[in-house]
Amino acid sequence: MKRPTVLTALPLAVVLCSSPMAQQIQRCEDARGRITYSNADCPEGTRPVRSVQSAPAPSAEAMQSARDKAERDAQTARQLSDQRHSQQTAAAQQNEQQRKADCAYLQGEIQSLQRMRNMLVNRPYYSLDDLNTMDQHAMKLTADYRRVCGS
């Protein structure tokens, strides 16, 4: 008669042990203070320090809530990425417009300096120091133009 009782109690024990609330984890420590965790008895050479109760499995509501939050977070991340991309595009366009304006300004300065040099050279009396200063300034402007405008 005891046999049917044992057979009836065995499935009940298996169900109880497999539930998330019944899982216990042993924290084991050896003589040197190293800590190991085990879901069975402590390994040889260690002693149990305390039992740690594992967290129960999350409910279906909690899992759905986490999925919803993850989707909202992903959508927010996509929006931020799109916003950052549009800001970077606007900044790049603004930089390109500024570069074009700088190139036009430098080109105008170079042309103006060339006209002034031609006027200076065509006068009957001119100073070589003035001419050298204009040539140095022209070289500097040309170098700036090449650096900024690339040609």
Backbone as CSV, one residue per row, in Angstrom:
resi,resn,N_x,N_y,N_z,CA_x,CA_y,CA_z,C_x,C_y,C_z
1,MET,0.812,-1.193,0.000,0.000,0.000,0.000,0.860,1.264,0.000
2,LYS,2.034,1.179,0.544,2.902,2.362,0.559,3.378,2.707,-0.839
3,ARG,3.476,1.725,-1.688,3.970,1.970,-3.034,3.093,2.954,-3.809
4,PRO,1.770,2.838,-3.830,0.959,3.811,-4.546,1.111,5.222,-3.962
5,THR,1.314,5.337,-2.658,1.478,6.654,-2.057,2.769,7.299,-2.550
6,VAL,3.838,6.516,-2.627,5.110,7.031,-3.101,4.988,7.434,-4.569
7,LEU,4.330,6.619,-5.379,4.164,6.930,-6.789,3.284,8.170,-6.989
8,THR,2.350,8.395,-6.100,1.499,9.574,-6.206,2.267,10.823,-5.746
9,ALA,3.096,10.681,-4.756,3.835,11.821,-4.222,4.992,12.218,-5.134
10,LEU,5.539,11.267,-5.876,6.673,11.562,-6.746,6.343,12.613,-7.814
11,PRO,5.265,12.492,-8.582,4.964,13.544,-9.562,4.719,14.904,-8.898
12,LEU,4.110,14.902,-7.736,3.871,16.146,-7.030,5.201,16.792,-6.629
13,ALA,6.164,16.010,-6.174,7.472,16.537,-5.789,8.214,17.084,-7.006
14,VAL,8.099,16.389,-8.150,8.760,16.856,-9.370,8.168,18.198,-9.800
15,VAL,6.864,18.346,-9.739,6.217,19.599,-10.116,6.645,20.717,-9.178
16,LEU,6.697,20.442,-7.880,7.082,21.476,-6.928,8.552,21.875,-7.097
17,CYS,9.407,20.914,-7.364,10.826,21.219,-7.510,11.127,21.946,-8.811
18,SER,10.284,21.746,-9.821,10.553,22.395,-11.089,9.964,23.803,-11.153
19,SER,9.149,24.190,-10.213,8.597,25.546,-10.241,9.701,26.534,-9.907
20,PRO,9.634,27.743,-10.448,10.701,28.711,-10.243,10.884,29.092,-8.785
21,MET,9.848,29.030,-8.007,9.959,29.441,-6.617,10.723,28.415,-5.786
22,ALA,10.781,27.153,-6.234,11.418,26.116,-5.439,12.912,25.984,-5.706
23,GLN,13.442,26.693,-6.675,14.857,26.558,-6.998,15.694,27.350,-6.006
24,GLN,16.599,26.606,-5.368,17.517,27.249,-4.445,18.931,27.083,-4.969
25,ILE,19.714,28.089,-4.741,21.112,28.055,-5.151,21.946,28.167,-3.892
26,GLN,22.925,27.260,-3.764,23.801,27.266,-2.602,25.024,28.123,-2.887
27,ARG,25.375,28.969,-1.965,26.626,29.710,-2.042,27.626,28.937,-1.203
28,CYS,28.692,28.451,-1.846,29.660,27.595,-1.183,31.010,28.305,-1.135
29,GLU,31.737,28.083,-0.044,33.032,28.734,0.134,34.051,27.678,0.519
30,ASP,35.258,27.745,-0.084,36.303,26.784,0.284,37.207,27.410,1.349
31,ALA,38.265,26.703,1.714,39.147,27.146,2.798,39.889,28.441,2.439
32,ARG,40.145,28.682,1.151,40.853,29.901,0.739,39.914,31.087,0.521
33,GLY,38.636,30.893,0.700,37.680,31.985,0.566,37.078,32.131,-0.816
34,ARG,37.401,31.220,-1.738,36.801,31.289,-3.075,35.348,30.859,-2.974
35,ILE,34.517,31.575,-3.700,33.080,31.335,-3.637,32.627,30.689,-4.931
36,THR,31.802,29.658,-4.801,31.162,29.035,-5.952,29.669,28.939,-5.661
37,TYR,28.892,28.854,-6.713,27.447,28.719,-6.570,27.039,27.392,-7.196
38,SER,26.080,26.745,-6.592,25.642,25.445,-7.080,24.148,25.306,-6.830
39,ASN,23.460,24.639,-7.756,22.039,24.385,-7.538,21.818,23.006,-6.920
40,ALA,22.917,22.339,-6.562,22.872,21.058,-5.855,23.685,21.232,-4.572
41,ASP,24.105,20.104,-3.984,24.948,20.200,-2.798,26.276,20.840,-3.169
42,CYS,26.925,21.433,-2.185,28.208,22.093,-2.417,29.245,21.071,-2.860
43,PRO,30.164,21.462,-3.738,31.218,20.546,-4.186,32.123,20.148,-3.019
44,GLU,32.865,19.073,-3.212,33.761,18.572,-2.175,34.827,19.615,-1.855
45,GLY,35.126,19.825,-0.604,36.122,20.780,-0.170,35.534,22.156,0.101
46,THR,34.243,22.294,-0.059,33.596,23.577,0.221,32.504,23.364,1.252
47,ARG,32.078,24.450,1.837,30.994,24.357,2.814,29.906,25.355,2.428
48,PRO,28.663,25.032,2.693,27.597,25.975,2.357,27.651,27.196,3.279
49,VAL,27.580,28.368,2.700,27.592,29.594,3.480,26.163,30.072,3.673
50,ARG,25.396,30.067,2.600,23.991,30.432,2.698,23.276,29.978,1.439
51,SER,21.973,29.944,1.507,21.150,29.609,0.352,20.649,30.906,-0.263
52,VAL,20.663,30.930,-1.575,20.169,32.093,-2.298,18.924,31.658,-3.051
53,GLN,17.845,32.360,-2.849,16.601,32.031,-3.527,16.612,32.701,-4.895
54,SER,16.386,31.929,-5.932,16.367,32.513,-7.270,15.065,33.277,-7.468
55,ALA,15.121,34.257,-8.323,13.935,35.073,-8.584,12.915,34.257,-9.362
56,PRO,11.656,34.499,-9.094,10.636,33.766,-9.841,10.603,34.247,-11.296
57,ALA,10.097,33.412,-12.162,9.986,33.771,-13.573,9.021,34.944,-13.706
58,PRO,9.285,35.848,-14.627,8.386,36.992,-14.781,7.022,36.550,-15.309
59,SER,6.020,37.308,-14.945,4.668,36.985,-15.392,4.515,37.371,-16.861
60,ALA,3.451,36.875,-17.458,3.178,37.192,-18.856,2.960,38.695,-19.027
61,GLU,2.309,39.317,-18.047,2.088,40.766,-18.093,3.418,41.515,-18.053
62,ALA,4.320,41.086,-17.172,5.619,41.742,-17.053,6.426,41.583,-18.339
63,MET,6.369,40.400,-18.945,7.096,40.168,-20.194,6.527,41.044,-21.320
64,GLN,5.185,41.143,-21.392,4.570,41.976,-22.426,4.903,43.446,-22.191
65,SER,4.902,43.851,-20.929,5.260,45.226,-20.583,6.701,45.523,-20.993
66,ALA,7.595,44.570,-20.755,8.994,44.741,-21.140,9.132,44.819,-22.661
67,ARG,8.383,43.990,-23.390,8.417,44.047,-24.858,7.919,45.414,-25.354
68,ASP,6.824,45.889,-24.758,6.281,47.192,-25.143,7.289,48.306,-24.870
69,LYS,7.927,48.247,-23.704,8.922,49.265,-23.356,10.106,49.199,-24.321
70,ALA,10.529,47.995,-24.665,11.648,47.845,-25.603,11.273,48.420,-26.966
71,GLU,10.051,48.215,-27.398,9.600,48.767,-28.679,9.549,50.291,-28.624
72,ARG,9.056,50.850,-27.522,9.031,52.313,-27.371,10.455,52.871,-27.358
73,ASP,11.341,52.188,-26.646,12.743,52.636,-26.601,13.383,52.577,-27.982
74,ALA,13.089,51.523,-28.740,13.647,51.396,-30.092,13.097,52.496,-30.994
75,GLN,11.813,52.816,-30.843,11.217,53.879,-31.647,11.842,55.231,-31.282
76,THR,12.052,55.470,-29.994,12.693,56.705,-29.556,14.110,56.788,-30.107
77,ALA,14.833,55.672,-30.090,16.200,55.641,-30.624,16.197,55.950,-32.120
78,ARG,15.225,55.398,-32.853,15.135,55.681,-34.295,14.848,57.162,-34.532
79,GLN,13.939,57.736,-33.728,13.621,59.157,-33.878,14.845,60.018,-33.588
80,LEU,15.577,59.688,-32.529,16.783,60.449,-32.197,17.835,60.325,-33.298
81,SER,17.958,59.136,-33.846,18.916,58.922,-34.928,18.530,59.744,-36.158
82,ASP,17.242,59.740,-36.501,16.776,60.535,-37.636,17.003,62.020,-37.386
83,GLN,16.721,62.459,-36.169,16.921,63.871,-35.817,18.402,64.242,-35.913
84,ARG,19.278,63.383,-35.382,20.721,63.633,-35.443,21.187,63.676,-36.897
85,HIS,20.667,62.764,-37.718,21.048,62.727,-39.120,20.631,64.017,-39.825
86,SER,19.409,64.492,-39.570,18.957,65.727,-40.221,19.767,66.931,-39.729
87,GLN,20.144,66.947,-38.455,20.980,68.037,-37.936,22.362,68.010,-38.580
88,GLN,22.924,66.813,-38.736,24.235,66.696,-39.366,24.174,67.114,-40.831
89,THR,23.089,66.760,-41.508,22.926,67.150,-42.908,22.818,68.669,-43.024
90,ALA,22.025,69.278,-42.144,21.882,70.741,-42.161,23.219,71.417,-41.866
91,ALA,23.965,70.879,-40.907,25.273,71.454,-40.581,26.237,71.306,-41.758
92,ALA,26.198,70.165,-42.440,27.074,69.957,-43.598,26.717,70.932,-44.723
93,GLN,25.419,71.154,-44.940,24.998,72.104,-45.961,25.443,73.518,-45.600
94,GLN,25.304,73.876,-44.340,25.722,75.201,-43.891,27.239,75.367,-44.055
95,ASN,27.999,74.322,-43.711,29.457,74.376,-43.881,29.833,74.525,-45.355
96,GLU,29.121,73.820,-46.220,29.405,73.906,-47.657,29.092,75.304,-48.180
97,GLN,27.984,75.886,-47.733,27.652,77.257,-48.140,28.716,78.237,-47.655
98,GLN,29.184,78.053,-46.423,30.228,78.929,-45.884,31.525,78.775,-46.666
99,ARG,31.846,77.536,-47.035,33.060,77.291,-47.815,32.968,77.967,-49.171
100,LYS,31.807,77.875,-49.823,31.633,78.526,-51.124,31.758,80.042,-50.991
101,ALA,31.185,80.591,-49.925,31.288,82.037,-49.710,32.745,82.437,-49.463
102,ASP,33.457,81.635,-48.681,34.880,81.914,-48.423,35.687,81.842,-49.720
103,CYS,35.381,80.869,-50.568,36.099,80.737,-51.838,35.832,81.948,-52.730
104,ALA,34.571,82.374,-52.782,34.242,83.544,-53.599,34.964,84.783,-53.075
105,TYR,35.002,84.938,-51.756,35.689,86.083,-51.158,37.182,86.051,-51.495
106,LEU,37.820,84.890,-51.302,39.259,84.783,-51.583,39.552,85.024,-53.059
107,GLN,38.705,84.497,-53.926,38.911,84.695,-55.357,38.795,86.186,-55.697
108,GLY,37.835,86.866,-55.109,37.699,88.300,-55.327,38.898,89.074,-54.815
109,GLU,39.425,88.692,-53.658,40.608,89.348,-53.101,41.827,89.138,-54.003
110,ILE,41.976,87.927,-54.517,43.109,87.636,-55.401,43.011,88.476,-56.671
111,GLN,41.821,88.530,-57.260,41.640,89.313,-58.484,41.878,90.807,-58.220
112,SER,41.384,91.291,-57.089,41.584,92.700,-56.737,43.070,93.000,-56.556
113,LEU,43.778,92.101,-55.899,45.208,92.299,-55.683,45.965,92.281,-57.008
114,GLN,45.549,91.408,-57.941,46.201,91.366,-59.251,45.972,92.671,-60.016
115,ARG,44.752,93.205,-59.936,44.485,94.488,-60.606,45.323,95.608,-59.998
116,MET,45.415,95.628,-58.662,46.208,96.659,-57.997,47.684,96.535,-58.379
117,ARG,48.170,95.314,-58.472,49.576,95.104,-58.850,49.822,95.604,-60.272
118,ASN,48.881,95.284,-61.162,49.026,95.760,-62.550,49.012,97.282,-62.612
119,MET,48.179,97.903,-61.819,48.148,99.370,-61.801,49.464,99.922,-61.263
120,LEU,49.989,99.275,-60.219,51.235,99.737,-59.620,52.391,99.610,-60.612
121,VAL,52.445,98.510,-61.318,53.540,98.273,-62.259,53.454,99.239,-63.443
122,ASN,52.272,99.617,-63.856,52.099,100.510,-65.011,52.362,101.976,-64.670
123,ARG,52.526,102.316,-63.428,52.881,103.697,-63.070,54.353,103.920,-63.380
124,PRO,54.725,105.155,-63.664,56.137,105.403,-63.988,57.058,105.181,-62.797
125,TYR,56.575,105.452,-61.598,57.416,105.282,-60.416,56.707,104.363,-59.432
126,TYR,57.359,103.296,-59.093,56.792,102.411,-58.063,57.917,101.828,-57.245
127,SER,57.563,101.413,-56.011,58.554,100.877,-55.084,58.604,99.358,-55.211
128,LEU,59.792,98.807,-55.238,59.934,97.343,-55.257,59.468,96.725,-53.942
129,ASP,59.588,97.459,-52.857,59.090,96.967,-51.563,57.575,96.789,-51.607
130,ASP,56.880,97.770,-52.218,55.422,97.649,-52.358,55.068,96.447,-53.221
131,LEU,55.807,96.246,-54.282,55.571,95.130,-55.187,55.818,93.793,-54.472
132,ASN,56.904,93.706,-53.706,57.193,92.473,-52.947,56.112,92.201,-51.903
133,THR,55.647,93.233,-51.234,54.577,93.074,-50.239,53.307,92.560,-50.905
134,MET,52.962,93.108,-52.059,51.770,92.654,-52.784,51.936,91.204,-53.244
135,ASP,53.124,90.858,-53.723,53.367,89.480,-54.168,53.267,88.497,-53.004
136,GLN,53.790,88.858,-51.849,53.695,87.990,-50.668,52.235,87.824,-50.237
137,HIS,51.498,88.924,-50.264,50.081,88.857,-49.910,49.318,87.993,-50.918
138,ALA,49.651,88.116,-52.190,49.013,87.309,-53.231,49.320,85.824,-53.026
139,MET,50.548,85.510,-52.656,50.918,84.109,-52.402,50.139,83.551,-51.209
140,LYS,49.992,84.363,-50.180,49.239,83.922,-48.994,47.776,83.678,-49.353
141,LEU,47.175,84.601,-50.105,45.777,84.437,-50.516,45.599,83.212,-51.410
142,THR,46.539,82.989,-52.311,46.470,81.823,-53.198,46.586,80.525,-52.401
143,ALA,47.463,80.494,-51.421,47.603,79.305,-50.571,46.316,79.071,-49.775
144,ASP,45.730,80.144,-49.234,44.461,80.010,-48.516,43.365,79.503,-49.441
145,TYR,43.320,80.013,-50.667,42.309,79.583,-51.634,42.465,78.087,-51.930
146,ARG,43.687,77.642,-52.135,43.926,76.218,-52.422,43.549,75.345,-51.225
147,ARG,43.855,75.816,-50.027,43.532,75.053,-48.816,42.021,74.949,-48.618
148,VAL,41.336,76.063,-48.785,39.885,76.097,-48.529,39.095,75.504,-49.699
149,CYS,39.483,75.859,-50.908,38.685,75.506,-52.081,39.201,74.269,-52.812
150,GLY,40.409,73.876,-52.524,40.924,72.634,-53.094,41.402,72.715,-54.518
151,SER,41.633,73.896,-55.052,42.166,73.941,-56.417,43.170,75.042,-56.581
